[in-house]
Amino acid sequence: MILHHYPTSPFAEKIRLIFGYKHMEWQGVEIPMVMPKPDLMPLTGGYRKTPVLQIGADIYCDTALICDVLEQMVPTPSLYHAAPKGLVRTVAQWADNVLFPVAMAYNFQPAGAQHVMASMPADVVKVFAEDRKAMRGGGARMPAPDATAMYKSHLRRLSTMLEDHAFLLGDTPCLADFSVYHSVWFTIVKVPVIDHILDATPLVREWAHRMASIGHGKSQAITAAQALHIAAAAKPVPLHDDVFQDEHGIPLGTQVSVAADSFGTEPTTGTLVAATRTRLTLERNDPQVGQLHVHFPRMGFIMKKADA
Ligand SMILES: N[C@@H](CCC(=O)N[C@@H](CS)C(=O)NCC(=O)O)C(=O)O
């Protein structure tokens, strides 16, 4: 179980904390925050976002899918038992797609950005700003005053969810908590100079402390070269019981490309070997590491014939 991540990545923090919740042992490879990512590309074949989970020669992209994989491997404690699964998943998706960009626009207002980048050399700051601007398709972040007002509203709503129980949807943490937490974590831990936004919602701050105490499980750092070696020595796990759900009129065995539907849309190209209700799997043969299966969730990804 190898997580390709970097310390300041909020989405990676979501997964690190789930490792802690499930008392898992894992290995971590620290990847660059910006492109190029020369040691990740042989594994993903193009997908560049953080984090990525590697299990041998199986590569899992996007934290929604990574969470499903971790839940299958270690079902207890569950990410879902606090509330109906649909509610848990819907709140989690709201947190990743709606709360996160608002929180990051707040976090990266000038005071926050200066704090995060205080220790970075000027050329690294410039490269980071250009990389993220390119990921947003050249657009600006949401203006800070609007982000502040929206973040405050979201925090007030979250606070009402914590009035009667210790976690968002019940007495135990669920996927919704981990998905909300990673945005709030960045505010408290990475930009404490502007974390006063939480002063109006002490219940959210107390919940965040409870979440932080879950920890990251037991981890060991390995090098990118070791991870590539592990991939090269492994074969993808057989895909026996996957029911084909064809929505595109694209048969299995076709060369396809899969890309995120927004923000960081670098595609991965390969042979479609599975398309289930919830995920797409591409087989790739990489010159460096050989045969791999790269898995994506259906939700949030666009598939096309490779030549389309
Ligand atoms: N939907 C993706 C979002 C991942 C994401 O946006 N991660 C950020 C870091 S927290 C990212 O990829 N930033 C650019 C990069 O690391 O190259 C997921 O759930 O994994």
The ligand as an SDF file (V2000), in Angstrom:
LIG
                    3D

 20 19  0  0  0  0  0  0  0  0999 V2000
  -10.6880   14.8960   -6.9140 N   0  0  0  0  0  0  0  0  0  0  0  0
   -9.3020   14.7100   -6.5520 C   0  0  0  0  0  0  0  0  0  0  0  0
   -8.7140   16.0650   -6.1300 C   0  0  0  0  0  0  0  0  0  0  0  0
   -7.2330   15.9650   -5.8160 C   0  0  0  0  0  0  0  0  0  0  0  0
   -6.5680   17.3330   -5.8130 C   0  0  0  0  0  0  0  0  0  0  0  0
   -7.0840   18.3470   -6.3200 O   0  0  0  0  0  0  0  0  0  0  0  0
   -5.3830   17.3620   -5.2280 N   0  0  0  0  0  0  0  0  0  0  0  0
   -4.5810   18.5650   -5.2630 C   0  0  0  0  0  0  0  0  0  0  0  0
   -3.6490   18.5570   -4.0620 C   0  0  0  0  0  0  0  0  0  0  0  0
   -4.5100   18.5240   -2.5360 S   0  0  0  0  0  0  0  0  0  0  0  0
   -3.7060   18.5460   -6.4800 C   0  0  0  0  0  0  0  0  0  0  0  0
   -3.7140   17.5630   -7.1960 O   0  0  0  0  0  0  0  0  0  0  0  0
   -2.9220   19.5870   -6.7240 N   0  0  0  0  0  0  0  0  0  0  0  0
   -2.0220   19.5660   -7.8250 C   0  0  0  0  0  0  0  0  0  0  0  0
   -0.9170   18.5800   -7.6980 C   0  0  0  0  0  0  0  0  0  0  0  0
   -0.6380   18.0540   -6.6150 O   0  0  0  0  0  0  0  0  0  0  0  0
   -0.2540   18.3540   -8.7170 O   0  0  0  0  0  0  0  0  0  0  0  0
   -9.2050   13.6870   -5.4350 C   0  0  0  0  0  0  0  0  0  0  0  0
  -10.1880   13.4720   -4.6980 O   0  0  0  0  0  0  0  0  0  0  0  0
   -8.1650   13.0130   -5.3400 O   0  0  0  0  0  0  0  0  0  0  0  0
  1  2  1  0
  2  3  1  0
  2 18  1  0
  3  4  1  0
  4  5  1  0
  5  6  2  0
  5  7  1  0
  7  8  1  0
  8  9  1  0
  8 11  1  0
  9 10  1  0
 11 12  2  0
 11 13  1  0
 13 14  1  0
 14 15  1  0
 15 16  2  0
 15 17  1  0
 18 19  2  0
 18 20  1  0
M  END
$$$$
